[in-house]
C-alpha cells in the first residue's frame, strides 16, 4: 500500500468547443482489450481509441480462474485450457472485425497463480498475443483512471471489486492520488468466506479492511467499479423503479446503498436470480459484492455512492491518449461524435453553441458544457417522422451511453432536445424522468430547446444567417433581430416559434425586426 502524498497541481480548464473537423479526423480503427480476470475472460471492442469510446462488442466467458487458488496456489488445468481457448477465439473475432490493435491484460488470478506465467506463454503460442499481468498498483491506477475518464472532474475514492481482489484508490480531477491499496476481497474469496456463514464473513472482511485501509481515508463520494457492483446498481434501479435505467452515474445516499446491500447479501442465489435486473450468471457472486460494499461503506463513511460503468479497461484506454485528448470533455466529445455526423449541416452546431452563449447570464461551466453538448445533438432526429421527433429523441437520449454526466444532467439534455423538436412541456412521457429536475432546470431546458427550434427555422440551418441575427430577451418581450442582408423572416412558422420561446420565458410580446449592427431598427 502506497502512502505518498497526492501531488499538487492546478485543475486544468477543459475546452468546451465543438469541432466538426476533429470529428471528421476522428475516424480510427476499432480497438480491443482482452481482460483475463479471476472470474471471467472478456473481450471488449471499442469503436476507436479516443476520448469518448463507444462499446462496439462485448463478450465474456465465466471461467472462474481464481476458484480454489487460495488452497492450491495455481489455476486448475481445466480453467487453464479454457482460458487459452477463450483468448484464441476472442482474437479471431477481433481480427474479423478489423481490429488493428489488441491489448491483453490479466489481473489477480494470473498475478497470484504459480502457473500464471505458464498460462501467459500458452496464450501467446495459441493467439499471438502477449499478456500483460498487472501489478496491484497498476490495477488500482487503471480502474481509477476509468472513473477519471467517465465523469466530469471527479473527486472521491474509487473501489474496483473484481473476481479476485479489491482495489481502492483516489480520483482527483484528472489524475490518480498517491494512496492505493489492493486487498484479497474479490467476489470468489468472499464467496468462500460466506460459505462459513454471514456473521463470520463479516468479521473476516472487517478485519481485512481494518488492516489494509489507511486510517482516516475517506471522501464524500465513493465510486464503485466492477461487474458485481454494477449488478447491484441494476437491481436497485429496478427495485425502486428509477426513471433512468442507466448504471453509469446512478447515485445513492450511502445509507441507502448500505441498506440495499444488506438486504441482498442475505438472499440465496435462487431468489436473487428471480429478481428484476439481476442476471442469472451474477446471482452466485452478488451476495459477496453486497457484503463488501456494505462493510467498505461502513469503514469509509462517504456521503454518496456514484456507480461507474467505466473501470480498468477504460482506464487503460484513457492512459494511452495524449494529454490534450485526455483534457477533452467526455460528454461534449461523445455528443459531437454522435450528433454531428447525423446533422444536415455539421457546422451549424458550433454556430448554434456560439449563438446561445449569452442566453443564460451567469452560466456556470457545468451548465455551459450541457448547452454545448445539446447543440451538438440538436439535429439528430431530422430523418424521423415529424410527429415522432420529440418523443423518440427524449426516450433515446435518456438511455444513450453518454459518459461525463449524472442522471439529472441526462434528463436535462433529453428534455432540451424534446423542446427543440416542439415537444409539449406537459407531455406524459416526460414523467417520471422529469422529476429528477427542479422546476428551474426544466424551465431552462425548455428555453434552450425553444431557442434552438427558432434558430433552425429562421436560418434554415445556415451558419451565416444565424450569425447575422441576435436574440434580445427583455423583461416583458422577446425580439429576434435580423440583419438587413438576410431580410426579415416574416413567415408564420418563424413567428410561431418565437411565440413558443416567449411562452417558455414567461412573456407575451414577441417581434421580428430588421436591425443594423448596433441593434437599431432599419
C-alpha positions as CSV (number, residue, x, y, z in Angstrom):
1,X,0.0,0.0,0.0
2,X,1.4,3.4,-1.0
3,X,1.0,6.4,1.3
4,X,2.5,9.0,-1.0
5,X,1.0,12.5,-0.6
6,X,-1.0,13.3,-3.7
7,X,0.8,15.7,-5.9
8,X,-0.4,19.3,-6.0
9,X,-1.4,20.6,-9.4
10,X,-3.9,23.1,-10.8
11,X,-7.1,21.8,-12.2
12,X,-6.7,22.4,-15.9
13,X,-9.7,24.0,-17.7
14,X,-11.4,21.8,-20.3
15,X,-12.1,23.1,-23.8
16,X,-15.9,23.3,-24.4
17,X,-15.9,24.0,-28.2
18,X,-17.4,21.9,-30.9
19,X,-15.1,21.0,-33.7
20,X,-16.6,19.3,-36.8
21,X,-13.2,18.9,-38.4
22,X,-11.9,17.0,-35.4
23,X,-14.9,14.7,-35.7
24,X,-14.0,14.0,-39.3
25,X,-10.4,13.3,-38.4
26,X,-11.5,11.0,-35.5
27,X,-12.2,8.1,-37.8
28,X,-10.0,5.4,-36.4
29,X,-10.0,1.6,-36.5
30,X,-11.7,-0.2,-33.6
31,X,-9.6,-1.0,-30.6
32,X,-9.9,-4.2,-28.4
33,X,-8.9,-5.3,-24.9
34,X,-9.0,-8.9,-23.7
35,X,-9.3,-8.8,-19.9
36,X,-8.3,-12.1,-18.2
37,X,-9.8,-11.8,-14.7
38,X,-10.3,-14.1,-11.8
39,X,-13.9,-14.7,-12.5
40,X,-14.2,-14.1,-16.3
41,X,-12.3,-13.6,-19.5
42,X,-13.8,-10.8,-21.5
43,X,-13.3,-9.3,-25.0
44,X,-14.3,-5.6,-25.3
45,X,-14.1,-3.9,-28.7
46,X,-14.4,-0.1,-28.8
47,X,-15.3,1.9,-31.8
48,X,-12.0,3.7,-31.5
49,X,-9.1,4.6,-29.2
50,X,-10.5,8.0,-28.3
51,X,-11.9,10.2,-25.6
52,X,-15.5,9.0,-25.8
53,X,-15.2,5.3,-26.7
54,X,-18.4,3.5,-27.6
55,X,-18.6,-0.2,-26.8
56,X,-18.7,-1.9,-30.2
57,X,-18.7,-5.6,-29.0
58,X,-18.7,-7.1,-25.5
59,X,-18.5,-10.8,-24.7
60,X,-17.2,-12.8,-21.8
61,X,-16.6,-16.4,-20.7
62,X,-17.2,-17.1,-17.0
63,X,-14.2,-19.4,-16.3
64,X,-13.6,-18.6,-12.5
65,X,-9.8,-19.0,-12.8
66,X,-9.4,-17.8,-9.3
67,X,-11.6,-20.5,-7.8
68,X,-9.5,-22.7,-5.4
69,X,-6.4,-20.6,-5.9
70,X,-6.0,-19.9,-2.2
71,X,-5.8,-23.6,-1.5
72,X,-3.8,-24.9,-4.5
73,X,-1.8,-21.8,-5.4
74,X,-2.4,-22.5,-9.1
75,X,-5.0,-22.2,-11.8
76,X,-6.8,-25.5,-12.3
77,X,-6.0,-27.5,-15.5
78,X,-9.5,-27.1,-17.0
79,X,-9.5,-23.4,-16.3
80,X,-6.1,-23.1,-17.9
81,X,-7.2,-24.9,-21.0
82,X,-10.5,-22.9,-21.3
83,X,-8.6,-19.6,-20.9
84,X,-6.3,-20.4,-23.8
85,X,-9.3,-21.4,-26.0
86,X,-11.3,-18.2,-25.0
87,X,-8.4,-15.9,-25.8
88,X,-7.7,-17.6,-29.1
89,X,-11.4,-17.3,-30.1
90,X,-11.6,-13.7,-29.0
91,X,-8.5,-12.9,-31.1
92,X,-10.3,-14.4,-34.1
93,X,-13.4,-12.3,-33.5
94,X,-11.4,-9.1,-33.2
95,X,-9.4,-9.9,-36.3
96,X,-12.7,-10.5,-38.2
97,X,-13.9,-7.1,-37.0
98,X,-10.9,-5.3,-38.4
99,X,-9.3,-4.5,-35.1
100,X,-5.8,-3.4,-35.7
101,X,-4.7,-3.3,-32.0
102,X,-5.5,-5.7,-29.2
103,X,-4.2,-5.3,-25.6
104,X,-4.4,-8.4,-23.4
105,X,-4.2,-7.9,-19.7
106,X,-4.5,-10.1,-16.7
107,X,-5.2,-9.4,-13.0
108,X,-5.3,-11.1,-9.6
109,X,-5.7,-14.8,-10.6
110,X,-2.7,-14.9,-13.0
111,X,-0.8,-12.5,-10.8
112,X,-1.0,-14.9,-7.8
113,X,-1.0,-18.3,-9.5
114,X,2.2,-20.2,-9.7
115,X,1.3,-21.2,-13.2
116,X,0.3,-17.7,-14.3
117,X,3.5,-17.2,-16.4
118,X,2.9,-20.6,-18.0
119,X,-0.7,-19.6,-18.9
120,X,0.6,-16.3,-20.4
121,X,3.1,-18.3,-22.5
122,X,0.4,-20.8,-23.7
123,X,-1.9,-17.9,-24.7
124,X,0.9,-16.3,-26.6
125,X,1.6,-19.5,-28.5
126,X,-2.1,-20.1,-29.3
127,X,-3.2,-16.5,-30.2
128,X,0.0,-14.5,-30.8
129,X,-1.0,-12.1,-28.0
130,X,1.4,-11.1,-25.2
131,X,-0.4,-11.0,-21.9
132,X,0.5,-8.1,-19.6
133,X,0.0,-9.3,-16.0
134,X,-0.9,-6.2,-14.0
135,X,0.6,-5.5,-10.5
136,X,-1.9,-4.5,-7.8
137,X,-0.8,-0.8,-8.1
138,X,-1.4,-0.9,-11.9
139,X,-4.8,-2.4,-11.5
140,X,-5.8,0.3,-8.9
141,X,-4.4,3.1,-11.1
142,X,-6.2,2.0,-14.3
143,X,-9.5,1.4,-12.5
144,X,-9.3,4.9,-11.1
145,X,-8.4,6.4,-14.5
146,X,-11.5,4.7,-15.8
147,X,-13.5,6.8,-13.3
148,X,-11.5,9.9,-14.2
149,X,-12.3,9.3,-17.9
150,X,-16.0,8.7,-17.3
151,X,-17.0,11.6,-15.1
152,X,-16.7,15.4,-15.2
153,X,-13.7,16.1,-13.0
154,X,-14.4,13.5,-10.3
155,X,-13.0,13.8,-6.8
156,X,-13.5,10.8,-4.5
157,X,-12.5,7.3,-3.6
158,X,-12.7,4.6,-6.3
159,X,-13.3,0.9,-5.3
160,X,-12.8,-1.7,-8.0
161,X,-14.1,-5.2,-6.9
162,X,-13.1,-7.9,-9.3
163,X,-13.3,-11.7,-9.1
164,X,-10.1,-12.0,-7.1
165,X,-9.3,-8.6,-5.4
166,X,-10.5,-5.2,-4.4
167,X,-8.5,-2.1,-5.3
168,X,-9.1,1.3,-3.6
169,X,-7.5,4.5,-4.8
170,X,-8.3,8.2,-5.0
171,X,-9.5,10.1,-8.1
172,X,-8.5,13.8,-8.0
173,X,-9.9,15.6,-11.1
174,X,-7.6,14.4,-13.8
175,X,-5.2,12.1,-12.1
176,X,-4.9,9.3,-9.5
177,X,-3.9,10.2,-6.0
178,X,-0.8,8.7,-4.3
179,X,-2.6,6.4,-1.9
180,X,-3.8,3.0,-3.1
181,X,-4.4,-0.5,-1.8
182,X,-5.1,-4.0,-3.2
183,X,-6.9,-6.4,-0.9
184,X,-8.0,-10.0,-1.3
185,X,-11.7,-9.2,-1.3
186,X,-12.7,-10.2,-4.7
187,X,-16.0,-12.0,-5.4
188,X,-14.5,-15.5,-5.3
189,X,-12.6,-15.3,-2.0
190,X,-15.6,-13.5,-0.3
191,X,-17.9,-16.1,-1.7
192,X,-15.8,-18.7,0.0
193,X,-16.0,-16.7,3.3
194,X,-19.8,-16.6,3.0
195,X,-19.9,-20.4,2.9
196,X,-18.8,-20.3,6.6
197,X,-21.8,-18.1,7.5
198,X,-22.7,-14.4,7.1
199,X,-21.5,-13.4,10.6
200,X,-18.1,-15.0,10.2
201,X,-17.7,-13.5,6.7
202,X,-18.5,-10.0,8.0
203,X,-15.8,-10.4,10.7
204,X,-13.2,-11.5,8.2
205,X,-14.0,-8.7,5.7
206,X,-13.9,-6.1,8.5
207,X,-10.5,-7.4,9.7
208,X,-9.1,-7.2,6.2
209,X,-10.4,-3.7,5.7
210,X,-9.2,-2.5,9.1
211,X,-5.7,-3.8,8.5
212,X,-5.5,-2.8,4.8
213,X,-7.1,0.7,4.7
214,X,-5.2,3.7,5.9
215,X,-6.9,5.3,9.0
216,X,-8.8,8.4,8.1
217,X,-9.1,7.5,4.4
218,X,-12.4,9.0,3.4
219,X,-14.0,11.2,0.8
220,X,-17.6,12.4,0.4
221,X,-18.1,10.4,-2.8
222,X,-17.4,6.7,-3.4
223,X,-17.3,5.3,-6.9
224,X,-18.0,1.6,-7.1
225,X,-16.4,-0.2,-10.2
226,X,-16.8,-3.8,-11.3
227,X,-19.4,-6.2,-12.6
228,X,-20.8,-7.2,-9.2
229,X,-21.4,-3.7,-8.1
230,X,-22.9,-2.8,-11.5
231,X,-25.3,-5.7,-11.0
232,X,-26.2,-4.3,-7.6
233,X,-27.0,-0.9,-9.1
234,X,-29.2,-2.5,-11.8
235,X,-31.1,-4.4,-9.1
236,X,-31.7,-1.3,-7.1
237,X,-32.8,0.7,-10.2
238,X,-35.4,-2.0,-10.9
239,X,-36.4,-2.3,-7.2
240,X,-37.2,1.4,-6.8
241,X,-38.5,2.0,-10.4
242,X,-35.8,4.6,-11.1
243,X,-36.8,6.6,-14.2
244,X,-33.4,6.3,-15.9
245,X,-32.3,2.7,-16.4
246,X,-28.6,3.5,-16.8
247,X,-26.0,2.4,-14.3
248,X,-23.3,5.0,-15.1
249,X,-23.8,8.0,-12.9
250,X,-26.5,6.3,-10.8
251,X,-26.2,7.9,-7.4
252,X,-27.5,6.9,-3.9
253,X,-27.0,8.2,-0.5
254,X,-24.6,6.0,1.3
255,X,-27.1,4.8,4.0
256,X,-29.5,3.8,1.2
257,X,-26.8,1.9,-0.6
258,X,-25.9,0.1,2.6
259,X,-29.4,-0.8,3.4
260,X,-30.0,-2.3,0.0
261,X,-26.7,-4.2,0.1
262,X,-27.6,-5.7,3.5
263,X,-30.9,-7.0,2.0
264,X,-29.1,-8.5,-1.0
265,X,-26.4,-10.3,0.9
266,X,-29.0,-12.3,2.9
267,X,-30.7,-13.7,-0.2
268,X,-30.0,-17.1,-1.8
269,X,-28.7,-17.2,-5.4
270,X,-32.0,-18.7,-6.5
271,X,-34.0,-15.8,-5.1
272,X,-31.5,-13.3,-6.5
273,X,-31.8,-14.8,-10.0
274,X,-35.5,-14.2,-9.9
275,X,-35.1,-10.5,-9.1
276,X,-35.6,-8.0,-11.9
277,X,-32.3,-6.6,-13.1
278,X,-30.2,-9.5,-11.8
279,X,-28.6,-11.6,-14.5
280,X,-28.6,-15.3,-13.6
281,X,-24.8,-15.5,-14.1
282,X,-24.3,-12.8,-11.4
283,X,-26.7,-14.3,-8.8
284,X,-24.0,-16.6,-7.3
285,X,-21.5,-13.8,-6.6
286,X,-23.9,-10.9,-5.9
287,X,-24.1,-11.6,-2.1
288,X,-20.3,-11.3,-1.9
289,X,-20.4,-7.9,-3.8
290,X,-23.1,-6.7,-1.5
291,X,-21.2,-7.7,1.6
292,X,-18.0,-6.0,0.6
293,X,-19.9,-2.8,-0.4
294,X,-21.7,-2.7,2.9
295,X,-18.6,-3.2,5.0
296,X,-16.5,-0.8,2.9
297,X,-19.1,2.0,3.1
298,X,-19.2,1.5,6.8
299,X,-15.4,1.8,7.0
300,X,-15.0,4.8,4.6
301,X,-18.2,6.6,5.6
302,X,-18.8,8.6,2.4
303,X,-21.9,10.7,1.9
304,X,-22.8,9.4,-1.6
305,X,-22.2,6.4,-3.8
306,X,-22.0,7.1,-7.6
307,X,-21.8,3.9,-9.7
308,X,-19.4,3.8,-12.6
309,X,-19.7,1.7,-15.7
310,X,-16.2,2.5,-16.7
311,X,-13.2,1.0,-14.9
312,X,-10.0,-1.0,-15.6
313,X,-10.4,-1.4,-19.3
314,X,-11.4,2.2,-20.0
315,X,-8.7,3.4,-17.7
316,X,-6.1,1.5,-19.8
317,X,-7.6,3.0,-22.9
318,X,-7.6,6.6,-21.4
319,X,-3.9,6.2,-20.3
320,X,-2.9,5.8,-24.0
321,X,-4.4,9.2,-25.1
322,X,-2.3,12.3,-25.4
323,X,-2.7,14.9,-22.6
324,X,-4.7,17.1,-25.0
325,X,-7.1,14.3,-25.7
326,X,-7.5,13.5,-22.1
327,X,-8.5,17.0,-21.3
328,X,-11.3,17.0,-23.8
329,X,-14.7,16.9,-22.2
330,X,-16.1,13.3,-22.5
331,X,-19.7,14.5,-22.8
332,X,-19.0,17.0,-25.5
333,X,-16.8,14.6,-27.4
334,X,-19.4,11.9,-27.2
335,X,-22.2,14.3,-28.2
336,X,-20.4,15.6,-31.2
337,X,-19.2,12.2,-32.4
338,X,-22.8,11.1,-32.4
339,X,-24.6,14.3,-33.3
340,X,-22.5,15.9,-36.0
341,X,-22.4,13.0,-38.5
342,X,-26.2,12.8,-38.2
343,X,-26.7,16.6,-38.8
344,X,-27.7,18.1,-42.1
345,X,-25.1,20.8,-41.7
346,X,-22.5,19.8,-39.1
347,X,-21.0,23.3,-39.0
348,X,-24.4,24.7,-37.7
349,X,-23.9,23.1,-34.3
350,X,-20.8,25.2,-33.3
351,X,-22.5,28.3,-34.7
352,X,-25.5,27.5,-32.5
353,X,-23.3,27.0,-29.5
354,X,-21.8,30.4,-30.0
355,X,-25.3,32.0,-30.7
356,X,-26.7,30.7,-27.4
357,X,-23.7,31.5,-25.3
358,X,-25.3,34.6,-23.8
359,X,-28.8,33.1,-23.4
360,X,-28.3,32.5,-19.7
361,X,-26.5,35.3,-17.9
362,X,-24.1,33.9,-15.2
363,X,-23.9,30.5,-16.8
364,X,-21.5,28.2,-14.9
365,X,-19.1,25.8,-16.6
366,X,-21.2,22.8,-15.6
367,X,-24.2,24.4,-17.3
368,X,-22.2,25.5,-20.4
369,X,-21.0,22.0,-21.2
370,X,-24.6,20.7,-21.2
371,X,-25.7,23.5,-23.5
372,X,-22.8,22.9,-25.9
373,X,-23.5,19.1,-25.9
374,X,-27.2,19.8,-26.6
375,X,-26.2,22.0,-29.6
376,X,-24.1,19.0,-30.9
377,X,-27.2,16.8,-30.7
378,X,-29.7,19.4,-32.0
379,X,-30.2,17.8,-35.4
380,X,-30.2,14.1,-34.6
381,X,-33.9,13.4,-35.5
382,X,-34.4,15.3,-38.8
383,X,-34.9,12.0,-40.6
384,X,-37.6,10.8,-38.2
385,X,-41.3,11.4,-38.8
386,X,-42.2,14.9,-37.6
387,X,-44.8,13.7,-35.1
388,X,-42.3,11.3,-33.5
389,X,-39.2,13.5,-33.3
390,X,-39.8,15.0,-29.8
391,X,-40.8,11.8,-28.1
392,X,-38.3,9.5,-29.8
393,X,-35.4,11.9,-29.2
394,X,-36.3,12.1,-25.5
395,X,-36.5,8.4,-25.0
396,X,-33.3,7.7,-27.0
397,X,-31.2,10.3,-25.2
398,X,-32.5,9.2,-21.8
399,X,-30.8,5.8,-22.2
400,X,-27.9,6.7,-24.5
401,X,-24.5,5.5,-23.3
402,X,-23.1,9.0,-22.8
403,X,-20.3,9.5,-20.2
404,X,-19.4,12.5,-18.2
405,X,-23.0,13.1,-16.8
406,X,-25.2,12.1,-14.0
407,X,-28.8,11.1,-14.3
408,X,-30.3,14.6,-13.8
409,X,-28.0,16.0,-16.5
410,X,-29.0,13.2,-18.8
411,X,-32.7,14.2,-18.3
412,X,-31.8,17.8,-18.9
413,X,-30.3,17.0,-22.3
414,X,-33.2,14.8,-23.3
415,X,-35.7,17.5,-22.2
416,X,-34.0,20.2,-24.1
417,X,-33.9,18.2,-27.3
418,X,-37.5,17.3,-26.7
419,X,-38.3,21.1,-26.6
420,X,-36.1,21.7,-29.7
421,X,-38.5,19.4,-31.6
422,X,-41.5,21.3,-30.4
423,X,-42.5,18.7,-27.7
424,X,-45.1,19.9,-25.3
425,X,-43.8,20.6,-21.7
426,X,-46.7,18.6,-20.3
427,X,-46.2,15.5,-22.5
428,X,-47.0,12.4,-20.5
429,X,-43.8,10.6,-21.5
430,X,-41.6,13.2,-19.8
431,X,-42.7,11.7,-16.5
432,X,-41.3,10.4,-14.2
433,X,-37.8,11.3,-15.5
434,X,-38.6,15.0,-15.3
435,X,-39.0,14.6,-11.5
436,X,-35.2,14.5,-11.3
437,X,-35.0,18.1,-12.4
438,X,-36.0,21.2,-10.4
439,X,-38.7,23.5,-11.9
440,X,-35.9,26.0,-12.7
441,X,-33.9,23.4,-14.5
442,X,-37.0,22.2,-16.5
443,X,-37.7,25.8,-17.5
444,X,-34.0,26.3,-18.5
445,X,-34.2,23.1,-20.7
446,X,-37.5,24.4,-22.3
447,X,-36.0,27.8,-23.1
448,X,-32.8,26.3,-24.6
449,X,-34.8,23.9,-26.7
450,X,-37.3,26.5,-27.9
451,X,-34.3,28.8,-28.8
452,X,-32.8,26.1,-31.0
453,X,-36.2,25.4,-32.6
454,X,-36.3,29.1,-33.5
455,X,-32.7,29.2,-34.7
456,X,-33.2,26.3,-37.1
457,X,-36.4,27.7,-38.5
458,X,-35.3,31.2,-39.3
459,X,-31.8,30.4,-40.5
460,X,-32.6,27.2,-42.4
461,X,-29.6,25.6,-40.7
462,X,-27.2,28.1,-42.4
463,X,-24.5,29.3,-40.1
464,X,-24.0,32.6,-41.9
465,X,-27.7,33.5,-41.5
466,X,-27.6,32.6,-37.8
467,X,-24.5,34.7,-37.2
468,X,-26.3,37.7,-38.8
469,X,-29.1,37.6,-36.2
470,X,-29.3,38.2,-32.5
471,X,-31.9,37.4,-29.8
472,X,-32.8,40.0,-27.3
473,X,-34.6,38.9,-24.1
474,X,-36.2,41.8,-22.2
475,X,-38.3,41.8,-19.0
476,X,-41.5,41.9,-21.0
477,X,-40.7,40.8,-24.5
478,X,-38.6,38.7,-26.9
479,X,-37.2,40.2,-30.0
480,X,-35.4,38.5,-32.9
481,X,-33.2,41.0,-34.7
482,X,-32.1,40.0,-38.2
483,X,-29.5,41.8,-40.3
484,X,-30.8,43.6,-43.4
485,X,-28.8,41.4,-45.7
486,X,-30.8,38.4,-44.5
487,X,-34.1,40.2,-44.7
488,X,-36.8,39.7,-42.1
489,X,-38.1,36.1,-41.9
490,X,-41.8,37.0,-42.0
491,X,-43.2,33.5,-42.2
492,X,-45.8,32.5,-39.8
493,X,-43.7,29.4,-38.9
494,X,-40.9,31.6,-37.6
495,X,-43.3,33.9,-35.7
496,X,-45.0,30.9,-34.1
497,X,-41.6,29.6,-32.9
498,X,-40.7,32.9,-31.5
499,X,-44.0,32.9,-29.6
500,X,-43.2,29.5,-28.2
501,X,-39.9,30.8,-26.9
502,X,-41.7,33.8,-25.4
503,X,-44.1,31.5,-23.7
504,X,-41.2,29.4,-22.3
505,X,-39.6,32.5,-20.9
506,X,-43.0,33.8,-19.5
507,X,-43.5,36.9,-21.6
508,X,-46.3,37.7,-24.0
509,X,-44.7,40.1,-26.5
510,X,-42.5,38.8,-29.4
511,X,-41.4,40.5,-32.5
512,X,-39.1,40.1,-35.5
513,X,-37.3,43.2,-36.8
514,X,-34.6,44.1,-39.3
515,X,-31.7,45.8,-37.4
516,X,-28.3,47.3,-38.1
517,X,-25.1,46.1,-36.3
518,X,-26.0,48.2,-33.2
519,X,-29.4,46.6,-32.9
520,X,-31.3,49.7,-34.2
521,X,-34.4,49.0,-36.4
522,X,-33.9,49.9,-40.0
